[in-house]
Amino acid sequence: MGINCPTMANEKTGERACSSNKGIAAFCTPKQFERLEGIMVPMRVAAGGFLFWEGDETENIYYIRSGRIKLRKSTEDGKEYILSILQAGDLICEFPGGQTPLPCGCTAEVTENAEIGVITQHELESLIRNDGDLALSFMNWMAYSHRVTQSKFRDLLLFGKPGALASTLIRLSNSFGVVETYGIRIDMKLTHAELADFIGATRESVNRMLNEFKEKEILDFRYGKIIIRSLKALQEICHCNTCPTCPKEICRI
């Protein structure tokens, strides 16, 4: 069974499935982004480190130059959920604005050696206050970020755990997928427990669903990585609107 996705039929193998990472730079002009870079303080964080913890107070935002950052949230009973996995080009904005500091709503864990540009709230507010066009670009980026979050909640809540898992796999393929002759390889290793943390399920139930997907030749596994053999089948499970109705820059992890 092939990839079964018309939008990828002409892709060369070994290439990213799509350029879905629409970071802050995509909303700015080159000059605007140059101004943003001008107030960034460089920082390197090794894999296993943290930018901040849930409950911390921070007045910084973080631009990811390279590496990957996992955002996760814990509940009162100790269960953890993975909110997102961010990559180069993404911006992590946890400060609330205004005069009253609020605790961070999640933990930012570095999963792959990262180079970060740190921007303080004061410097960003000063820059935006003096550049109305940049302020508008920042508002457009925030609106886009909210659409990504809303689309995740829609898929997680409306179509049960199989739909939530199918949606998560599609989003992972859009963010980290590489087109190969045998399907779309998700270019990162994920445990069944981590997939369960994306959708609020148990590891055992995710293991069962993945085995069912494999039996139906929807998925395969090679060298510890997930291979999507039929994207269309996953779209049907989660009642996904196909591109361009649902743009891939919105359908991302």
C-alpha positions in Angstrom: 0.0 0.0 0.0 1.4 3.4 -1.0 1.4 6.8 0.7 -2.1 7.4 -0.8 -1.9 11.2 -0.6 -2.2 13.2 -3.9 -0.4 16.2 -2.4 2.7 14.0 -2.0 2.6 12.1 -5.2 5.3 14.1 -6.9 7.6 14.5 -3.8 11.1 13.1 -4.1 12.1 10.4 -1.5 14.2 11.4 1.4 12.6 14.9 1.6 10.4 16.5 4.2 6.8 15.6 3.8 5.9 19.3 3.8 7.3 22.6 5.0 4.6 23.0 7.6 6.6 24.9 10.2 5.2 28.4 9.9 7.3 30.1 12.5 7.3 33.8 13.6 9.6 34.7 10.7 6.9 33.8 8.2 4.7 36.6 9.6 7.4 39.3 9.5 9.2 41.1 6.8 13.0 40.5 6.7 13.6 43.9 8.3 11.0 43.2 11.1 12.6 39.8 11.9 16.1 41.4 11.9 14.8 43.8 14.6 13.5 40.8 16.6 16.9 39.1 16.2 18.6 42.3 17.4 17.1 42.0 20.9 17.7 38.2 21.2 20.3 37.0 23.7 21.8 33.7 22.5 21.7 30.7 24.8 22.5 27.0 24.3 20.7 24.2 26.2 21.8 20.6 26.0 19.2 17.8 25.6 17.7 17.0 28.9 17.7 20.6 30.1 14.8 22.9 30.7 13.9 26.4 29.7 11.3 26.7 32.4 9.1 24.6 34.7 5.3 24.7 35.0 4.6 27.1 37.8 7.7 29.3 37.3 7.3 33.0 36.6 9.1 34.2 33.5 9.3 37.4 31.6 11.1 35.9 28.6 10.0 34.4 25.3 12.2 31.9 23.5 12.9 31.7 19.8 14.2 28.2 18.7 17.1 28.5 16.3 17.8 24.8 16.3 16.9 21.7 18.3 13.5 20.5 19.6 11.5 21.5 22.7 8.8 19.4 24.3 6.0 21.3 26.1 4.3 19.2 28.7 1.7 19.8 31.4 1.0 17.8 34.6 -2.2 17.3 36.5 -2.9 17.2 40.2 -2.8 13.4 40.2 0.7 13.4 38.6 -0.3 12.5 35.1 1.5 14.3 32.3 0.3 15.4 28.9 2.5 16.4 26.0 1.1 19.7 24.5 3.5 20.1 21.6 7.0 19.4 20.2 8.5 22.5 18.8 11.4 22.9 16.4 13.6 25.5 14.7 11.6 28.7 13.8 9.0 28.3 16.6 8.5 30.9 19.3 7.6 30.0 22.9 5.7 32.8 24.5 4.6 32.1 28.1 4.7 35.6 29.7 1.2 37.0 30.2 1.8 40.7 29.4 0.7 43.4 31.7 2.0 44.2 35.2 1.0 41.0 37.1 3.3 38.0 36.6 1.5 34.7 36.1 3.0 31.2 36.5 4.0 29.3 33.4 1.3 26.9 32.3 3.6 24.1 31.1 7.2 22.8 31.3 9.6 23.3 28.4 12.0 20.4 28.1 14.8 20.3 25.6 14.8 17.0 23.8 17.5 17.8 21.3 20.5 20.1 21.8 19.1 23.6 21.2 20.2 27.1 20.3 17.8 29.6 21.7 17.3 33.3 21.3 15.9 34.8 24.5 13.8 38.0 24.4 12.7 39.8 27.5 9.1 41.0 27.9 10.3 44.6 28.4 12.4 44.7 25.2 9.7 43.1 23.1 7.0 45.4 24.3 9.3 48.4 23.7 10.0 47.2 20.1 6.3 46.5 19.4 5.2 49.9 20.9 7.4 51.7 18.4 6.7 49.6 15.3 3.0 49.2 14.5 3.6 46.9 11.6 5.6 44.5 13.7 2.8 44.6 16.3 0.3 43.6 13.6 2.7 40.8 12.5 2.9 39.5 16.1 -0.9 39.6 16.4 -1.2 37.5 13.2 1.3 35.0 14.6 -0.7 34.7 17.8 -3.9 34.2 15.9 -2.3 31.4 13.9 -1.0 29.8 17.1 -4.5 29.8 18.5 -5.9 28.1 15.4 -3.3 25.4 15.7 -4.3 24.8 19.4 -8.1 24.9 18.6 -7.6 22.3 15.8 -5.8 20.0 18.2 -8.6 20.3 20.8 -11.2 19.6 18.0 -9.5 16.4 17.0 -8.8 15.2 20.5 -12.3 15.6 21.7 -14.6 14.8 18.9 -13.6 11.4 17.4 -12.6 9.2 20.3 -9.1 7.8 21.1 -8.6 6.2 17.6 -9.4 9.6 16.0 -7.1 11.4 18.4 -4.2 9.0 17.7 -4.8 9.2 14.0 -4.8 13.0 14.2 -1.6 13.0 16.3 0.2 10.8 13.7 -0.9 13.0 10.8 0.3 16.1 12.7 3.6 14.4 13.5 4.0 13.5 9.8 3.4 17.1 8.8 5.9 18.4 11.4 8.6 15.8 11.2 7.7 13.5 8.3 10.1 12.4 5.6 8.8 10.9 2.3 10.4 7.6 1.5 9.5 5.0 -1.2 7.7 2.9 1.4 5.7 5.7 3.1 6.2 8.7 5.3 8.8 8.2 8.0 8.2 10.2 11.2 11.8 11.4 11.8 11.9 11.0 15.6 11.6 8.1 18.0 8.5 8.1 20.1 7.6 5.5 22.7 4.0 4.2 23.1 3.9 6.0 26.4 4.7 9.4 24.8 2.0 8.9 22.1 -0.4 8.1 25.0 0.6 11.4 26.7 -0.4 13.3 23.5 -4.0 12.0 23.6 -4.6 11.3 27.3 -4.8 7.5 26.9 -3.0 4.6 28.5 0.1 3.1 27.0 -1.7 -0.3 26.7 -4.6 1.2 24.7 -2.2 3.0 22.3 -0.2 -0.2 21.9 -3.5 -2.0 20.9 -4.5 0.8 18.4 -1.0 0.8 16.8 -1.2 -2.9 16.3 -4.6 -2.6 14.7 -3.3 0.1 12.4 -0.3 -2.1 11.5 -2.6 -5.1 10.8 -4.6 -2.9 8.4 -1.4 -1.8 6.7 -1.9 1.8 7.7 1.3 1.9 9.7 4.6 0.1 9.8 7.7 0.4 12.1 11.3 0.5 11.1 14.4 1.1 13.3 12.2 2.3 16.1 10.4 4.9 13.9 6.8 5.0 12.7 6.1 4.7 9.0 2.8 6.0 7.7 1.8 3.8 4.7 -1.7 5.2 4.2 -2.2 8.8 5.1 -5.7 8.6 3.6 -6.8 5.9 6.1 -5.6 8.0 9.0 -7.6 11.0 7.7 -10.7 8.8 7.5 -10.3 7.6 11.0 -10.2 11.2 12.4 -12.6 12.7 9.9 -9.9 15.0 8.6 -10.5 17.6 6.0 -7.9 17.2 3.3 -5.6 19.9 2.0 -6.1 22.7 1.2 -9.3 22.9 3.2 -7.2 22.1 6.3 -3.8 23.6 5.7 -0.8 21.6 6.9 0.7 24.7 8.6 -2.4 24.4 11.0 -2.4 20.6 11.1 0.9 20.3 13.0 2.0 18.9 16.3 
